[in-house]
Structure formats: C-alpha cells, structure tokens
Amino acid sequence: MWIANGWKDYEVIDCSKGEKLERWGNYLLVRPDPQVIWDTPKKNKGWRQKNGHYHRSVKGGGEWEFFHLPEQWTIQYKGLTFNLKPFSFKHTGLFPEQAANWDWFGEKIRQAGRPVKVLNLFAYTGGATLAAAQAGASVTHVDASKGMVTWAKENARSSGLEDAPIRWIVDDCVKFVEREIRRGNHYDAIIMDPPSYGRGPKGEIWKIEDAIHPLVKLCTQLLSDHPLFFLINSYTTGLAPAVLTYLIGTELLPGHGGTVHSEEIGLPVTESGLVLPCGASGRWEADS
C-alpha cells in the first residue's frame, strides 16, 4: 500500500462504526467512511469535541452539523496551501491520501532534467496540479466544473503559484482530449482522477467501468515521444489495483515499455496504528 504519511496539518485520529475522526489543521471533523466496517470503542475525546459532523441519511446523501467551524480555512502540505470548506456529500475540497502520489510524481518531475508538460484530467481543486507545478512542470488543468476550477485557482494563489505555467480549462475531459489529439498537442505525463459516475455538460452519462478504457486509449495518443509517467486514481470498488495494472499496461507497455505498478493508497490512523484504505492508484513510469 502507498501511504500518505507526510502530513503535519492533517491526520486520521481514529475510525470506528462507519465513521472517521479527522484533524484538518485546528479543526476536528467526523465524516462517514464505507471502508470502516469495524466496531471499536470511540475513546478519543475528539469524537465529543468535534467541530463538524456529516450525518449520512438513510435515504441517501446527508447533511452537516457544525460546532464552531469557520466557513473556510486552510491547511498546508510541503509548501502548498489548500483552502478548505465543507460542502455537499461530506467533502472538504481535498483528498489527503493523494499526497502519496504527489510525492511520487513530484520527485519524477524534479529528476527529469528537462521541461515536463503534464495533463491533469478530472483535476478537481488542483492538488495534483499544484504539486506538479511546484516540482517545475507546466500543467494543463481540466475539469468540467467551473466552480472547482475557480477553487483550484484560489489554491494556486494561496500557494504562491499564481504565476506558474498552469493552463486552466473548464471542459468535458473526453472532449478536451479529442480536441487536443486533433490539434497535435502532446504531454510528457498524464494524471486522471475520474469519478465513478457522473454526467457531462449536456447530460452525457459517465460510468467509469464503461468509459475509462476508451479514455486511456485516447490519452496514449497525447503522449510525447519520451513520456515520463501516467497515473490513474480510482475510488471505485470494482477497479482493484490489478485491474488498473492491466488497464494501463495493455495500452502503454507495447508502445512505450517502462513498468506498471498499482496499489491501494491509504492514510495512517493515529489511535490504532492501522492504515485506512482510500482507493487505489495505477502508475506507469518510463525506464530510467
């Protein structure tokens, strides 16, 4: 498992009975987590001193309950600053487990010894975008949500990266990739964090099991002659690490060689010493 253990401003303090107790900077949140199927005593005082609690509804969805929590605050990770705010369906605007990937590809970019162009698809609030830009890459950030791209720009400003070579694109990711192929543009690295299910700007249905392989095939046409890495993140239960390995390997290994490795990603749990599973990632990298 790849573990995001470099955080100082964030931690999973404890988890039990379908919930996790987290510290986000100076604030404690309790949020549901479907992976937490065990039932251990909630002894940590943070469970009672929380600043926010997301209650899942039996009818689907849920709602926040707040206790002295500001509308927005920030946390830092290795020189990056992220603006947080609780919003729909339990999210805060950041997935801390992804720091395991930021560290990995950041080092690859710094060691490349050449300019690196990165395409970040389904780029959300820009965690991977900022990590790549901080490492020295030029990044094209693509997300279908204008609000998420605006949020990512705020994170870039807060991180001192407002003048970094980042191209901000509000567009359907598949359509953008198709246009980039027609334009003849190429990238040295591609990152994608596709949703399990969603709808495009015109109501097109995205279902990851059906759509991910055609998208990976398209993206291979965007790779430069000497690509550096290709990363897919998945929070979909059916896309186990082995599936990601086969998915990436069948498309990239024949034409580019290199190696593919996929693992679960996770976050350490302070109270128990366990690691909380948080999805999976598949990584292709060129031979060094």
C-alpha positions in Angstrom: 0.0 0.0 0.0 1.1 3.5 -0.8 0.7 5.6 2.4 0.3 9.4 2.6 2.3 9.8 5.8 3.9 13.1 5.2 1.1 15.3 6.6 1.6 17.7 9.6 -1.7 19.6 9.2 -4.0 16.6 8.7 -4.4 13.2 10.4 -6.9 10.5 10.8 -7.1 10.3 14.5 -9.5 7.3 14.8 -12.1 5.4 12.9 -15.0 3.1 14.0 -18.6 2.2 13.2 -18.6 3.6 9.7 -17.0 7.0 10.6 -13.6 8.6 10.8 -12.4 11.3 13.1 -10.0 13.7 11.3 -8.0 16.7 12.2 -7.9 19.3 9.5 -5.5 21.9 10.8 -7.1 23.2 14.0 -10.5 21.6 13.4 -11.9 18.2 14.0 -14.4 16.6 11.6 -16.3 13.4 11.8 -17.2 12.0 8.4 -18.7 8.7 7.2 -16.4 6.2 5.5 -17.7 3.0 3.9 -14.4 1.2 4.5 -14.8 1.4 8.3 -16.9 -1.7 8.9 -15.3 -2.5 12.3 -16.8 -1.5 15.7 -14.2 -0.4 18.2 -14.8 1.9 21.3 -14.7 5.6 20.4 -12.4 6.5 23.3 -10.7 9.5 21.8 -12.1 12.8 23.2 -12.1 14.3 19.7 -15.3 12.3 19.0 -17.1 14.5 21.5 -15.2 17.7 20.8 -15.7 17.8 17.0 -16.2 21.0 15.0 -18.2 19.4 12.2 -20.2 16.1 11.8 -21.5 14.9 8.5 -24.6 12.7 9.1 -25.5 10.3 6.3 -29.2 9.9 5.6 -30.8 6.5 5.2 -32.5 8.0 2.1 -29.1 8.8 0.5 -26.9 11.9 0.9 -26.8 13.6 4.2 -26.1 16.9 5.9 -23.5 18.7 8.0 -23.9 19.7 11.7 -21.4 22.4 12.7 -19.9 23.3 16.1 -17.7 26.5 15.9 -16.4 25.7 12.4 -15.5 28.6 10.1 -16.9 28.8 6.6 -13.4 28.4 5.2 -9.9 27.7 6.5 -6.5 26.5 5.1 -4.0 23.7 5.7 -0.5 23.2 4.3 1.4 20.4 2.8 5.1 20.8 1.9 4.8 24.4 0.8 1.3 24.1 -0.7 -1.7 25.8 0.8 -5.2 24.4 0.4 -8.5 26.3 1.0 -11.0 24.0 2.7 -14.7 24.3 3.2 -17.3 21.7 4.0 -19.7 21.2 1.1 -22.1 18.7 -0.5 -21.8 15.0 0.2 -19.3 15.1 3.1 -16.3 16.6 1.1 -13.9 19.4 2.1 -12.3 20.1 -1.2 -9.2 17.9 -0.7 -8.3 14.2 -0.7 -5.3 14.0 1.6 -4.4 10.4 0.7 -3.4 11.7 -2.8 -0.3 13.2 -1.2 1.3 9.7 -1.7 1.0 10.3 -5.4 2.1 14.0 -5.3 5.3 13.0 -3.6 6.0 10.2 -6.2 5.4 12.3 -9.4 6.9 15.4 -7.9 10.2 13.6 -7.5 10.0 12.2 -11.0 9.4 15.7 -12.4 12.3 17.2 -10.4 14.7 14.5 -11.5 13.7 14.5 -15.2 16.3 17.1 -16.1 14.1 18.5 -18.9 10.9 20.5 -19.3 7.8 18.4 -18.4 4.3 19.0 -19.7 1.6 17.5 -17.5 -2.1 17.0 -18.4 -4.3 16.7 -15.3 -7.8 15.4 -16.1 -10.8 15.5 -13.7 -8.5 17.8 -11.8 -10.9 18.9 -9.0 -9.5 21.6 -6.7 -6.0 21.2 -8.1 -4.0 19.2 -5.5 -2.1 17.2 -8.2 -1.9 20.3 -10.4 -0.1 22.4 -7.7 2.2 19.5 -6.7 3.3 19.1 -10.4 3.7 22.9 -10.9 5.7 23.2 -7.6 8.0 20.5 -8.9 8.7 22.6 -12.0 6.2 21.2 -14.6 3.9 23.2 -16.9 0.4 21.9 -16.3 -2.9 21.8 -18.1 -5.7 21.5 -15.6 -9.0 20.3 -16.9 -12.3 19.9 -15.0 -15.9 20.1 -16.2 -16.9 22.2 -13.1 -16.3 25.9 -13.3 -16.6 26.1 -9.5 -13.9 23.5 -9.0 -11.5 25.3 -11.4 -12.1 28.6 -9.6 -11.4 26.8 -6.3 -8.2 25.3 -7.8 -7.1 28.8 -8.9 -7.6 30.1 -5.3 -5.4 27.2 -4.0 -2.7 28.2 -6.6 -2.8 31.8 -5.4 -2.6 30.7 -1.7 0.3 28.5 -2.6 2.2 31.3 -4.3 1.8 29.6 -7.7 -0.5 32.2 -9.4 2.2 32.9 -12.0 3.2 29.2 -12.5 2.7 27.9 -16.0 -0.8 26.4 -15.4 -3.5 26.4 -18.1 -6.9 26.4 -16.5 -9.6 24.7 -18.7 -13.3 24.2 -17.9 -14.4 21.4 -20.3 -15.6 17.8 -20.6 -12.4 15.8 -20.2 -13.1 13.3 -23.0 -14.0 16.1 -25.5 -10.9 18.1 -24.5 -8.6 15.1 -25.1 -10.2 14.5 -28.5 -9.6 18.2 -29.4 -6.0 18.0 -28.2 -5.4 15.0 -30.4 -6.8 16.9 -33.5 -4.6 19.9 -32.5 -1.5 17.7 -32.4 -0.6 18.6 -28.8 1.4 16.2 -26.7 2.2 15.7 -23.0 5.0 14.1 -21.1 2.8 12.9 -18.3 -1.0 12.4 -17.7 -2.9 12.3 -14.5 -6.5 11.3 -14.2 -8.9 11.0 -11.3 -12.2 10.0 -12.9 -15.4 9.9 -11.0 -17.2 6.6 -10.6 -20.4 8.1 -12.1 -21.2 11.5 -13.5 -22.8 13.5 -16.2 -21.3 15.7 -18.9 -22.3 19.2 -19.7 -25.1 18.0 -22.0 -26.3 15.2 -19.7 -24.0 12.5 -21.1 -23.6 9.7 -18.6 -20.1 8.8 -17.5 -19.8 5.4 -15.9 -16.2 4.6 -15.1 -16.3 0.8 -15.9 -17.5 1.6 -19.5 -15.7 4.9 -20.1 -12.2 4.5 -18.6 -10.6 2.2 -21.1 -11.6 4.2 -24.2 -10.3 7.3 -22.5 -6.9 5.7 -21.7 -6.6 4.6 -25.3 -7.3 8.2 -26.4 -4.8 9.6 -23.9 -2.0 7.4 -25.3 -2.2 9.4 -28.5 -1.4 12.5 -26.5 1.9 11.2 -25.0 5.1 12.7 -26.2 7.9 10.6 -27.7 9.6 10.3 -24.3 6.8 10.2 -21.7 7.6 10.3 -18.0 4.6 8.9 -16.2 0.9 8.0 -16.4 -1.3 8.0 -13.3 -4.9 6.8 -12.8 -6.6 7.2 -9.4 -9.8 5.2 -8.6 -12.3 5.3 -5.8 -14.4 2.7 -7.5 -14.5 -0.7 -5.7 -14.6 -2.7 -8.9 -11.3 -1.2 -10.2 -8.9 -3.1 -7.9 -5.2 -2.5 -8.3 -4.7 -5.5 -10.5 -7.4 -4.1 -12.9 -5.6 -0.8 -13.1 -2.3 -2.6 -13.8 -3.9 -4.5 -16.7 -5.8 -1.4 -18.0 -2.6 0.8 -18.1 -0.3 -2.0 -19.1 -2.2 -3.2 -22.2 -2.2 0.4 -23.6 1.2 1.7 -22.6 3.7 -1.1 -22.3 3.6 -2.2 -26.0 4.5 1.2 -27.3 6.5 2.8 -24.5 8.0 0.0 -22.4 8.5 1.0 -18.8 6.8 -0.5 -15.8 3.4 -0.5 -14.3 2.6 -0.9 -10.6 -0.7 -0.4 -8.8 -1.5 -0.4 -5.1 -4.2 0.7 -2.7 -3.5 4.1 -1.2 -4.1 4.8 2.4 -3.8 7.1 5.5 -2.3 6.2 8.8 -4.7 6.1 11.8 -3.1 7.6 14.9 -5.2 5.9 17.6 -4.9 2.3 16.3 -1.7 2.3 14.2 -3.7 0.9 11.3 -3.8 2.2 7.8 -7.2 3.3 6.4 -7.6 2.2 2.7 -8.7 5.1 0.5 -9.0 3.8 -3.1 -6.3 2.7 -5.5 -3.8 4.1 -7.9 -2.1 2.7 -11.0 1.3 4.2 -12.1 3.2 3.7 -15.3 6.7 5.1 -15.4 9.3 5.2 -18.1 12.5 3.2 -17.7 15.2 5.3 -16.1 
